[in-house]
Amino acid sequence: MTQTSLPVLEYLQRQLTGSLQPGDTTHARYPTAISRLLGIEIIAVAEREATVRIAADVELHGNQQGTIHGGLLCELADAAIGTAHSTVIEPGESFTSLDLDARFVRPAWTGALIAAAHCTHSGRTISHYHCDIRREDGTTIATVTSAVMTLRGAAAAGR
């Protein structure tokens, strides 16, 4: 079997359409380990944009009040933002979040949660992202912003 290394965006788009071929790879790890653990799935992807979904369950993801834990919402947003940024990362590059600012608007309980992230500023090194997290009915439950730094050369080595 011949291996074909694809750019991340093309790999993820093929994955979504079911057109990945045996041996198709990319330099990023998809699905990520944390996404596998939590059951986060990518449902849409474009350059510097991504939408992810989780089947939230207060029995697994709940806090003391019986609503979905804010930490899970932050991870969901981070997964969307990281996926969006990974679509422009070249082999030999990596990236890291510099910050994550979450604003919780209302609670969520058991049901699908959808996080949609897009780039609001694209710089050579620093890019900014906005992510809305919504319940299935479209109601916003949180908004998250993040700055992401692209790493190159020695800074990206081993990451």
C-alpha positions as CSV (number, residue, x, y, z in Angstrom):
1,M,0.0,0.0,0.0
2,T,1.4,3.4,-1.0
3,Q,1.1,6.1,1.6
4,T,0.0,9.6,0.4
5,S,0.6,12.5,2.8
6,L,-2.1,15.1,2.3
7,P,-2.4,18.7,3.6
8,V,-4.5,18.7,6.8
9,L,-7.4,20.5,5.2
10,E,-7.6,18.0,2.3
11,Y,-7.2,15.1,4.7
12,L,-10.1,16.3,6.9
13,Q,-12.3,17.1,4.0
14,R,-11.8,13.7,2.5
15,Q,-12.5,12.1,5.9
16,L,-15.8,14.0,6.1
17,T,-16.9,13.0,2.7
18,G,-15.8,9.4,3.2
19,S,-13.3,9.6,0.3
20,L,-10.0,8.9,2.2
21,Q,-8.1,6.1,0.5
22,P,-6.1,3.4,2.3
23,G,-2.7,4.9,2.9
24,D,-3.9,8.5,3.0
25,T,-2.1,10.3,5.9
26,T,-1.4,13.8,7.1
27,H,1.3,15.2,9.4
28,A,-1.2,16.0,12.1
29,R,-2.8,13.5,14.4
30,Y,-6.5,13.0,13.6
31,P,-8.6,12.2,15.4
32,T,-6.8,13.6,18.4
33,A,-6.5,11.4,21.5
34,I,-8.6,13.8,23.6
35,S,-11.3,13.9,20.9
36,R,-11.4,10.1,20.9
37,L,-11.6,10.0,24.7
38,L,-14.5,12.5,24.9
39,G,-16.3,11.6,21.6
40,I,-15.7,14.9,19.9
41,E,-16.3,14.6,16.1
42,I,-15.5,17.0,13.3
43,I,-18.6,17.8,11.3
44,A,-17.4,20.6,9.0
45,V,-14.0,22.1,8.0
46,A,-12.7,24.8,5.7
47,E,-9.5,26.9,5.7
48,R,-9.2,28.4,9.2
49,E,-12.7,27.2,10.1
50,A,-14.0,24.1,11.9
51,T,-17.2,22.8,13.5
52,V,-17.2,20.0,16.0
53,R,-19.9,18.2,18.0
54,I,-20.2,16.2,21.2
55,A,-23.0,14.2,22.6
56,A,-23.0,15.8,26.0
57,D,-24.3,13.8,29.0
58,V,-24.6,15.3,32.5
59,E,-24.0,11.8,33.9
60,L,-20.5,11.9,32.2
61,H,-19.8,15.6,31.7
62,G,-21.8,17.3,34.5
63,N,-20.8,19.6,37.4
64,Q,-22.1,19.9,40.9
65,Q,-25.2,21.7,39.7
66,G,-26.2,19.0,37.2
67,T,-25.3,21.0,34.1
68,I,-22.5,20.4,31.6
69,H,-19.1,21.4,33.1
70,G,-17.5,24.5,31.8
71,G,-14.2,22.7,31.4
72,L,-15.9,20.4,28.8
73,L,-17.1,23.5,27.0
74,C,-13.6,24.9,26.9
75,E,-12.2,21.6,25.5
76,L,-14.9,21.6,22.9
77,A,-14.1,25.1,21.8
78,D,-10.3,24.3,21.9
79,A,-10.9,21.3,19.7
80,A,-12.8,23.5,17.1
81,I,-10.2,26.2,17.2
82,G,-7.3,23.8,17.0
83,T,-8.8,22.0,14.1
84,A,-9.5,25.3,12.3
85,H,-5.9,26.4,12.8
86,S,-4.4,23.0,11.8
87,T,-5.9,23.5,8.3
88,V,-3.1,26.0,7.6
89,I,-0.2,24.2,9.4
90,E,2.5,22.9,7.1
91,P,4.7,19.8,7.7
92,G,7.5,20.9,10.1
93,E,5.3,23.5,11.8
94,S,3.2,23.2,14.9
95,F,1.1,25.5,17.0
96,T,0.0,26.3,20.6
97,S,-2.8,28.2,22.2
98,L,-1.7,31.4,24.0
99,D,-4.9,31.9,25.8
100,L,-8.6,30.8,25.9
101,D,-11.3,33.2,27.1
102,A,-14.7,31.6,27.7
103,R,-17.9,33.5,28.3
104,F,-20.7,31.3,29.6
105,V,-24.1,32.5,28.5
106,R,-26.5,29.8,29.7
107,P,-26.4,26.2,30.9
108,A,-26.6,23.1,28.9
109,W,-27.7,19.6,29.8
110,T,-27.7,16.3,28.0
111,G,-27.8,16.6,24.2
112,A,-25.6,17.5,21.2
113,L,-23.4,20.6,21.6
114,I,-21.9,22.1,18.5
115,A,-18.8,24.4,18.5
116,A,-18.1,26.5,15.4
117,A,-14.7,28.3,15.2
118,H,-13.4,30.8,12.7
119,C,-10.4,33.0,12.4
120,T,-10.9,36.7,13.1
121,H,-7.2,37.7,12.4
122,S,-4.7,35.7,10.5
123,G,-1.1,36.7,11.2
124,R,2.2,35.0,10.2
125,T,2.8,33.9,13.8
126,I,-0.2,34.9,15.9
127,S,-3.8,34.3,14.8
128,H,-7.1,35.0,16.7
129,Y,-10.2,32.8,16.7
130,H,-13.8,33.1,17.8
131,C,-15.9,30.1,18.6
132,D,-19.6,29.9,19.4
133,I,-20.9,26.8,21.3
134,R,-24.6,26.1,20.7
135,R,-27.2,23.5,21.8
136,E,-29.0,21.5,19.1
137,D,-31.7,24.1,19.0
138,G,-29.2,26.8,18.0
139,T,-29.2,28.5,21.3
140,T,-25.8,29.9,22.2
141,I,-24.4,28.7,25.5
142,A,-20.9,30.0,25.4
143,T,-18.6,32.2,23.3
144,V,-14.8,31.5,23.3
145,T,-11.9,33.5,21.9
146,S,-8.3,32.3,21.6
147,A,-5.0,33.5,20.3
148,V,-2.9,30.8,18.6
149,M,0.8,30.9,17.9
150,T,2.3,29.1,14.9
151,L,5.7,27.5,15.7
152,R,8.4,26.9,13.1
153,G,11.8,25.5,13.0
154,A,13.4,24.5,16.3
155,A,10.3,25.7,18.2
156,A,8.2,23.2,16.4
157,A,10.5,20.3,16.7
158,G,9.1,17.3,18.5
159,R,5.7,18.8,19.0
